[in-house]
């Protein structure tokens, strides 16, 4: 009961407007100082709008060394069943594999498929471009936040966030569904999981057996984020530095990586499953052990790098996009009607 109350009072699932409250004065200060409302969109010149919104995952993978991420191929818009099957077989990517939208946020549309029938159901006729991706080796997943100096080229590993996937521990009597309903975190995922995998939820795990219910490591899908900065080593920092040194035009963001063990991460042995740009979050701010004040302190520690990088790149000739264009991107992606707001922005610009 006490644990449930603590979970509810923790900031982990508070509205994002509250979480990002201390970022507002930082943003206003830089926007006024630089006289550019969308100053942050030049921070990663190699990524569309710096990776703030609507960027292509396949375009980002193309920037990385091929050996640093799993084999990936693209399924075009409105592909037929035959197209999906042909593309998959030609790629040679084995099952199980990951399907993810080429443009997407917060794990939306990401699924693990185990056979050709599931693959066709997931992709055939879809109005968006999707990616097929081989499973990365290892069961552990981490988020590595970084910043890179555009002038000197050196990389700083800002933080390491661990991810504990949504799981239940069997008692030999209860179904996965019943076990989930006993968890505050699990209850929030029951409705979605009943649609996704009702067979799994009806199984009864043996006593002491840990059943991973959600294979995708995303906060909104029940993953518990934790502070894993104790795993940051000089070797890991050097590996991240070398990797980004071979990548042009990325200066701030987060790598989501998989590895076999914590020891492997410390030694820099990992596989990138996703790279995110300027809108990246340091996942460890959602550690339930953190107070909201610790969360705010860490968020400010990370975000303060954005204004400095933007200024450096502007001096080097890389300009941010206009706020008008940024609003257009957000509006088209979310289906908002922004005509009147655009006119107001244009009037003040």
TALINNOR-V578226 format. One record per run of one state. SS is the DSSP state (A for helix, B for strand, O for the rest). FROM is the first residue (numbers start at 0). TO is the last residue. If there is no record, write none. Layout:
ss->SS from->FROM to->TO
ss->SS from->FROM to->TO
This chain:
ss->O from->0 to->0
ss->A from->1 to->8
ss->O from->9 to->9
ss->A from->10 to->12
ss->O from->13 to->14
ss->A from->15 to->18
ss->O from->19 to->19
ss->A from->20 to->33
ss->O from->34 to->37
ss->A from->38 to->41
ss->O from->42 to->46
ss->A from->47 to->50
ss->O from->51 to->55
ss->A from->56 to->60
ss->O from->61 to->64
ss->A from->65 to->67
ss->B from->68 to->68
ss->O from->69 to->70
ss->B from->71 to->74
ss->O from->75 to->79
ss->A from->80 to->90
ss->O from->91 to->95
ss->B from->96 to->100
ss->O from->101 to->109
ss->B from->110 to->112
ss->O from->113 to->114
ss->A from->115 to->122
ss->O from->123 to->128
ss->B from->129 to->133
ss->O from->134 to->138
ss->B from->139 to->147
ss->O from->148 to->153
ss->B from->154 to->163
ss->O from->164 to->165
ss->B from->166 to->168
ss->O from->169 to->174
ss->A from->175 to->180
ss->O from->181 to->182
ss->A from->183 to->186
ss->O from->187 to->188
ss->A from->189 to->195
ss->O from->196 to->196
ss->A from->197 to->201
ss->O from->202 to->208
ss->B from->209 to->211
ss->O from->212 to->217
ss->A from->218 to->220
ss->O from->221 to->222
ss->B from->223 to->226
ss->O from->227 to->227
ss->A from->228 to->230
ss->O from->231 to->232
ss->A from->233 to->244
ss->O from->245 to->250
ss->B from->251 to->258
ss->O from->259 to->260
ss->A from->261 to->265
ss->O from->266 to->269
ss->B from->270 to->275
ss->O from->276 to->281
ss->A from->282 to->285
ss->O from->286 to->290
ss->A from->291 to->314
ss->O from->315 to->321
ss->A from->322 to->333
ss->O from->334 to->337
ss->A from->338 to->347
ss->O from->348 to->348
